[in-house]
Amino acid sequence: MQSAATFLPGAAPIPLIHLTRTPCGVFVPHEMFKKIISGKPPLREVLKSKLHRAVITEADVEYEGSIEIPRDLMDAADLWPGEKVLVASITTGARLETYVLEGPPNTGKILINGGAAHLIKKGERVAIMAFGYTDEPIKPKNLLMGDHNEILRDR
């Protein structure tokens, strides 16, 4: 059985998640299912990383969907290429899910691409959030961004 997959050239392998169908028909990660039936606390989906008040510097409807984030900000927020994120516009209230695309470091450029660019436009303030599964409370990386997508505060 294959234990990891690589989706982007040169990217690190991503572990595959095995899903189990619960009696009510919902698919959950197998490790979560084992905890449920063992009586241990179930895994909870919690905030892992947040880039708060980032500014969208470019929006390109013609590019395939994703959000491009500079590598230095990805590292600071503990985000991986291909990781699913929730992007919420502070400006308009629009919300969408997409995946992270690695951008050149130290540019401050955050680009929204594809159909997402119809919902979130250049110049909008956004919160970019990633979530993870855990059975214990965690302290998320919470970065407050400035006008040029520089990190003002790391909580």
C-alpha positions, -999 to 999 in steps of 0.1 A, spaced: 0 0 0 13 35 -9 20 57 21 27 90 5 20 109 -27 37 139 -44 15 163 -63 39 190 -72 73 185 -88 100 189 -62 76 189 -34 79 167 -3 57 136 -3 23 141 14 11 113 36 -21 96 23 -50 97 46 -70 64 49 -108 70 53 -133 47 70 -170 49 66 -189 52 99 -222 34 105 -241 66 97 -223 68 63 -199 96 70 -163 92 59 -137 101 85 -99 96 88 -93 61 99 -72 72 130 -102 93 141 -126 63 136 -102 41 157 -104 67 186 -142 69 184 -147 32 187 -119 28 213 -136 53 237 -107 78 235 -115 114 228 -122 120 191 -100 142 169 -112 177 165 -107 200 136 -89 231 150 -72 263 137 -36 255 130 -24 286 111 -37 321 103 -25 350 83 -48 377 96 -54 410 76 -32 400 47 -37 421 15 -45 405 -19 -19 421 -42 -31 405 -75 -61 386 -87 -60 365 -119 -92 348 -131 -74 331 -160 -49 312 -138 -59 278 -124 -73 282 -89 -52 286 -59 -37 313 -36 0 321 -40 17 330 -8 54 339 -5 76 310 8 88 331 39 52 336 50 43 300 43 72 289 66 62 315 93 26 302 92 35 265 89 17 261 55 27 235 29 23 238 -9 -10 221 -18 -24 226 17 -61 234 18 -69 269 33 -100 289 40 -98 324 27 -122 349 43 -124 385 29 -125 410 58 -135 436 32 -166 419 17 -173 388 39 -168 364 10 -153 330 20 -138 302 -1 -116 272 1 -86 267 -21 -50 254 -19 -17 270 -13 8 276 -41 43 286 -32 54 320 -43 88 337 -43 100 346 -8 102 382 6 80 398 -20 48 403 1 28 393 -30 -3 373 -22 -22 363 -54 -57 349 -57 -62 328 -88 -90 312 -109 -126 314 -100 -117 326 -66 -107 359 -81 -144 366 -89 -151 365 -52 -120 381 -37 -104 410 -55 -70 428 -55 -67 451 -25 -90 432 -2 -80 424 33 -83 387 40 -78 360 67 -60 329 54 -67 299 77 -55 263 78 -69 237 101 -57 204 114 -70 174 134 -59 167 170 -71 152 202 -54 178 223 -56 216 223 -29 233 202 -16 269 200 -21 280 164 4 302 145 -15 335 143 3 361 122 -10 397 120 -1 412 87 7 448 78 -2 468 47 26 453 26 21 417 40 49 421 65 45 402 98 35 428 125 29 403 152 33 365 157 10 353 185 
